C-alpha cells in the first residue's frame, strides 16, 4: 500500500512505523510509485505475520526551524479472509444500531476472487467524533481479524470499545454466511482411467453448517446446465465414491455449497475427467489379447509391435514401452485413435496406421518415426514432437526423427529451460505438413541439428532458434525437390531470431522453380548452398 502525505510548503514530512512519534531524525517521506506523490510504501512481513499485519504510521511536518506539527496517526491493515465463515457482498454497506450506536460495514471482494473482506467500517457522525481518539485503532483490530470475535477493547476505552464492537457485530451478522466448502478428491489425477473409483470428501470450517452437493455425469446429462446444490443438492454425511460408469469416458461435475441459518455459501466445483475404456481385445502383442495398456506395453519385446483394436486414451499414469517397438492399428481400413496426456518416450518408437491425438510427445533422446499412413486428428492446439523432454536429456548417438505424414510441429530441443545434449537429424517427407524449429524458446540444443525437407511436404514455418532458444552446434536446412510453402502472413523461414546470421541453407537438390519462387523467403542464414550451374 502506498501512503501518500502532504504538508505546508517548505516543510519536511517525517514518519515512523514502530508506534513512536516522529522526531527530526525520523525517516523522511520519499517518492512513491509513478504518481509524483511522497510518502511511504508499506509491505507486509509474510514470514513474521502470516495471519495478517497492522502497520501504524505516525507522521508529522517539520518546518525549517525544526518545529513539529501535530502527529497524525493512521492504521493500515494487511488481512486474510475470515477463516471460519464468509461474507456476502455488501458494496453499499449494511447497518445496524445497538445501544444508540449505528455501525455500517462494507464487504466486498477487492481481488475479484470470490473472497470477501470487510473493507470499510464507519459509525454515525456523533460517535465517530466522540470516539475519534481510539476508533481507528479499534477498527484496525477488526480489519485484521475480519470479525469482532476475540477483538480486544482499547486500553482506557474498554466500555466504549465493547459498545462499538456490539454495533459492528450486529451489522456484520447480516452479511455473514457459511464458508465455501472444501472439496478434495482421492486419488488426485488430471485424467482418470475409465474404471477408476474416486473418493470425494467435503468439509466446511463454519461450525454447524450443513453441506449439500450434486454430481452431474456428462454421459447422462440433458443440456449443458449443471445442477445447483442450493436447490437440488443432497445433504453430505460421509465421503462418497464416484465413477463414470460408461466405457466411452466422460466428465463428472461435482458442486457443493454450505448452509447455515438459512444462508448459503458460494458454490465450489471440481471436474473429474475419465478416459475412454477399451474392449477385451483392445491390444494384441504376439497374438495374445490384452485389455489394459500397461499389460500390453509390459508384454511387448524389443522390436515387437502393439496392435490396436480400439481407440485408446492414455492417462497421466500410463507410460510408453521401455523397449523399441511399433504401435499400429490392426490390419484393415480403421485407423484407431491414440490420444491422451502428453507422453515421454522411453525407447525408440514407430507409429503406424493410427489416428494421432497425443498432444506433446517428448522423444527424450530416442528415435521416432511417424509413418506415411499416420493421420493427425483435428486439434485446436496442434501436435508438438520434441527431440528432448521437459527436463535435461541426452541422446546416446545421433538421434533420428522421421515424419512422413500428419500435421506436426517438430522441435529438435526439449521444452522450457532445458538442455538436450544430442546431434539431431530430422527428416520430413511424404505428405507431412510441418513447422520446424531447432531450439524451443528458452531451451538449449547442445549439438548439431539437420533438417531435410523433401518435395511433397508442406512447410508452414521454420525457425532455427526461437526467441531465447540456443543451438550450440551447427544448423543445416536441406530442401529437396519442391515442398509447398505456406502463404500465410504469420509464416516465417528464419535461421534465428537471436542472431543476425546463423546456419546453412542447402538448396543443392531443390527444384529450380522452387528456388525461383521461394529463395527470398529464407532469411538470416550465414551460408546458402545453391545448385551447380
N, C-alpha and C positions, 0 to 999 in steps of 0.2 A: 504494500500500500504506500502510495506517495502522499505525504502530509505536507501540503503547501502552507507557507507562512508569509505574512506581510506585516510591515510596520511603517512608522513615520519615516520620511526621507532623512537620510544621513544617520540612521540608526542601524545597529548591527543586532541580528537576532541570534541568540544562543539557546541551546536546549540540552536536556538530559533525558536519559531513558532508565535511570536507576531509582526513581522515586524521590530524588532530592531536587531542591530548587536550583536553577542555573545561576552561575556566577560569571564574572568577566573572563574566567579561564575555561568555561564550558565550551563544548563543541559548537562551532559556528554553522549556521544553516547554509547549505550549499545548493548548487543547481541540481535539479531532479528531472529525469525524463527529457522529453524534447519540447516541453511547453514553454520553457523560459522561466518557470517558477523556481523559487528556492524553498528549501525545507529539508525533510529527511525521508529517505526511503526505508520502509520497515519490512523486514522479512522474519518469518517465524523460525525458531530453532527447533526443527522437527525431531532432532535426536534427543534433546533435553526435554521437550514438551510435546510428546506425540499425541497427547489428548487435547491439544489446543493451548493457546497462549494469549495473555493480556499484556499489552505493552502500554505503559503510561508515558506520555510525552509531556514534559513541562518545558515551557518556552517563555522567554522574556526578551524585550528590546533594551539595548544599551545605547545611550547617546554618546557623543564624542567625549564627554566628561566622565563616562563610566556610570552615570546614573541609570538605575534599572527601573523598568516599568513594573506594573503588577505582573505576577506569574500566571500564565494561562495553563490549565491542566486539561488534557483530553486523554481518553482511553480508547485504544484500538485493539480489536479482538480478531484473532485467527481461530476459527472454531470448526469442530467436526459436527456433522448432523446428529441429532438426538438419537441415541442408540437403542433405547427401549421402546420407542414409539415413533410416530411420524406426524407431520403436519400437512394439512391440505392447503392449497393455495388461497391466500387471503391478501391479494395485491392492494386492495383499497383499505385494508385494515379491518379489525374486528374488535369491538369494545365491550367492556363490562364495568359496572360500578359496584364497588364494595366499600362500605364504611364511608361513603361520600367521595371516594377517590375513583375517578374514571381513568382506566388504562386502555390504551389502544395498541394492538400488536399487528405488525405486517409480517406475513410469512410468504416466502417465495423461493424459487429455485434459481439462484443467480448464475449457475453454470449450465442451466437448461438440461440437467441430467436426472430429473425426477427426484432429486434430493432437496427437500425443502428446509429452509433455515428461518429462524427468527431474525429478520433483517432490520426491524425498526420497532422501538418501544417509546411511547410518549404518554404523559399524563395530562390531565386537564390543566388549563393555564394557571389556575390558582395554586395547585400543588406542585406544578413544575417550578414555579417561582419560590414557593415556600421551602421546597426540598432541594434547591439548586446546589447546595454545598455537598451533598452526598449522593445525589441521584445518578450522576454519570458513573461513579464507581459501582454503585449497586447494579445498574443496568449492565455494566461490563461483565459482572459475575453471571448475570442471567444469560447474556450472549455466549459466554464461554461454555456454560453448562447446557445451553439450548433448552433450558427448562428452569422452573423455580424450585424443583426438588433438590434439597440439600444445599441451596444457596444460603450463605451465612449473612446475617444483617451487618450493616456497617457499624463499627465500634463507635459508641457515643450517640447513635441514632437507632438503637435497637427497635423501639416501639414503632417509630415511623417506617423503618425498613420492613417490618413484618406487615404493616398495613399496606404498603406498596406491593409487596410480594403477593398478598392475598388478591388484590385487584388484578395484577398481571396474570396470576394463575387462573382467575375466572375467565379472562379474555382468551388465554391460550387453550383452555379446555374446550372452547368452541371449535378450535381448528385441529384439535388433537385426534388422531386416529391410530390404528394399529400400524406397526412397521410392515413393510413388504415382507412376505415370507422368504426364507432361504430355500433354494431348490437345488439339491445335489443328486447326482446320478452315479451309480457304481455298476460296472466299471465306466470310466470316462473315456470315450473314444470319439474320433472325428466321424468315422463310419463304422457301424456295427455289422457283423456277419448276420446273414438272414435269420439264423436260428437263435441268435443271442437273446437272453433274458436280461433285462436291465432293472436294477432296483432304484426306485425313486424315493428320496427322503425329503420331507418338508419340515420346516421349523419356523418359529416366529419369536422374536425377542420380547414381544409385548406380553406380559403376564395376563392370563385369562382370555387371550384372543383365540378365536376358532379359525381354522384354515379350511378352505374349500378349493377343490381342484377339478379340472376337466382334462380329458385325454381325447384328442381327435386323431383319427387314423386316415392318412391321405388316400388309402386304398378303398375306404368305405365312405368318405365324406361326400356330401352332395353340396355343390357350390364351394366357394372359397372363404366363407366367413367362419372363423373359429368360434368355438363355444365360449361363453362368458361365465367364469366361475362365480361371479357375484349374482348370477341369475339361475344357472342350471348346474352349479358345481356340486360335487359330492363331498361331504364332510370328511376331512382327513383324520384318521385314527392311528394308523400304523403305516410303515413303509410298504409301498406297493411294487409288484413286479409287472413289467410291461414287455411286450414283444410285438413285432409287426404282423405275424401270423398271415403272411402272404408271400409266396415264393417269388413274386415279381419285385419284392422290396418296396420301399416307400419311406414315409416320414411320420413319426408320431409327434404331435404338437401338445406339449404339456403346459398348462397355465394354472396359476394359483393366486389366491388373494386371501387376506386375513380380515376378520371382522371382530370388532369389539364395541359394545354399547350401541349397536345398530349402525356403526360407521365402517366403511370398507377402506382397506389399504389400496395402494396401487397393485397392479397385476404383474406378476413375474412370469417369464416364459422360457421354456427350453425345448429345442427341436432335436429329435433323435433320428438320424438317418440310417436306414438299414439297407444293406446291399442286396442285390438280386440273388436269389437262391439258384441252385442248379439241379438238373435231373440226375438220376442214378449213374448214368454212364457219361457224365459231363466231360471227363478226362480219360484218355486212354494212353497208357505207356506200355510199350512192348506187348500189345494185345490184351492188356489187363485193364478193366474199368476201375475208375476211382471217382468218388463223389466229391472229395474235397481237394482244393488246390494244394494245400500243404502236403497231403499224401502223394499227390502226383509229382510235385516238384522234388520231393524227397526220393521218390522211386526212380526218376529218370537218371540214366547213366550218361557219362561223358560221351558226347557225340550223338546222343539219343534225341527223341522227339516226344513232346507232349502234344497229343492230338485233342483238339477241342470239338465237342459235340453239342455245345450250348454256349450262349452268351455268358461271359464271365465278368463279374465286377469284383476287383480286388480291394481289400480294405488295408488300413494302415498296419495291421498285424501280419498281413501276407508279405512274402518276400519272393524274389525271383530265384531260380535254381542256383545252386553252388557249383554246378558243372556246366561246361559249354554244351549248348543244346539248341534245338529248334522248337519254336512254338508255332503251330499251324492249325487251321481248321481241317476237319475230316474231308476226305475226297468228295467232290460234288460241287454244286453251284453255290452253296451257302458259305458266306464268309462270316464266321461268328465274331461277335464284338468282344474285344479285350479292353476293359475300362477300369476306372477306379482311381485310387490315390496316386500321387507321384511315386515312382518306383526307382530304386537304385539297383544296378546290375552287380552280381557277384561273380560272374564269369562271362565268357563270350556268348553272344546271343544272336540268333537269326529269327526274324519274324516273317512268316509267310502265309499268304492266303487268309488274312484276318481283316476285320474292320478295327482300326486302331483308334482308341479313345482314352489313352492313359494319362494325358496331360504331360507333365515334365517327366522325362526319362533320363536318368543320370548313368552314363556308361561306366563311370568310376574307373577309367583306365583300361577297360576291356573293349574288345572289338564288337561292333554292332553292325548287323546287316538288315536293312529293310528291303525285302524282295520286291520284284516288279509286279507281284499280284496282291500287294497290300493296298488297302484303301483307307483313307482317314475319314472318320465320322465328322459330321458338321460340329463346329465348336465356336463359341463366342470368342474364346481367348487363344485358340490355336494350340499347336503342339510343339514343344521345345525338346530337342535332343542335345544334351550336354556331354562332351567327352569326359569332363571331370565330374565333380559332385558338389554337394553343399558344404563339404569340409575339404581340407587339403587332400590331394590324391596323387597317385603315381602310376604310370604305365610301365610294365616290365620291359617291353620292346616298343617298336613303333606301333602306335595304335591306329587301327583302320576302322573308318566308319563309311559304310556304303548305303546310299539312299537311292533306290531305283523306282520309287512310286510314292504317292501320298503328298500331302502338303505339310511341310515341316520348317521350323527354324532350327538350323544346325549350328551349334556353338562349340568351338574347339577347346574352350576352357571349362572351368566349373562355374558355379553361380555364387554371387556375393563376394565378400572379401576372402577369396580362397586362392590357393596356388595349385595348379595342376602341372606336375612335372612330367612332360612327355613330348615326343615328336608325334604330331597328329597328321594323318593322311585321310582327307575327306574326299570321297568320290561320289558325284551326283550324276545320275543318268536316267535312262528310261523315260517315264512320264512324270518324274518328280517335279514338284513346284516348291521352291525353297527360298528362304532368306538365310544368308551365311554370315557368320561372324567368327573372327579369330579369338577375341577375348571379350568376355562379357563385362559390363560396367563394374569397375572396382575389382575385377578378378585378374589373375596373372596366369598366363600360359608360359611356363618355364621350359621352352623348347622351340622347335620349328613347327610351322603349320603349312600344309599344302592343300589347296582346294583344286579339284579337277571337275569342270562342269562340261558335260557332253551335250551335243546337239539333241534337241527334243525336250530339254529341260526348260522350265520357266523360272528365270532368276528374278525374283522380286526385289532383292536388296543384297548389297554386300558391304560390310564394314569390317576391315581387318582388325582395328582396335576401336571398340565402342568407348564412350566417354568414361575415362578413368581406368579402362582396361589396358593391359600390357601384354605384349608378346615379346619375350626376351630374345628369341632367336629370329630366324628369317620367316618371311611371309611370301607365299607364292600363290597366285591365282592363274590357273591354266584354263583357257577357253578352247574347246574343241568343236568344230562344226559351227552351227548357227543356233544357239539357245535363244529362246524368246525372252526379251527384256520387258519388264513392266513399264507401262507408260504413265503410271500414277505419279502425282506431284510429290508424294512422300518418298518415292524410291530414290535411294542413294547407292552409289557404287564407288566407295571411297576406301583408300588404303588405311587411313587412320583419322580419327577426329582429334587426336592428341599431338600428332606430328605433321609437319608440312609435307614431308615425303617419306615413304616407307614401302619396302617390299618390291616384288616383281610382278608385273602383269605379262603373262606369256600368251601371245596370240599366234604362235607359230602354226598351230593346227586349226585356227579359226577360219571360217569361210570368208571369202573376200567381201561378199555382200554384208555379212555381219560386221566386219571391221569398218566398212564404209559408213554403216548406219549408226554404229554404237561406240566407236573408239573414243569420242569426246565425252561420253558419259562416265568413263572411268577416270577418277581424279586422285591425285596425291601419291601415285606410285613413283618410287625412286627410279625404277628401271622398267622399260617396256620392250619386250622382245617381239619383233614383227616377222612375218614370213620372209623367207629368202626370195628375192626377185627372180 
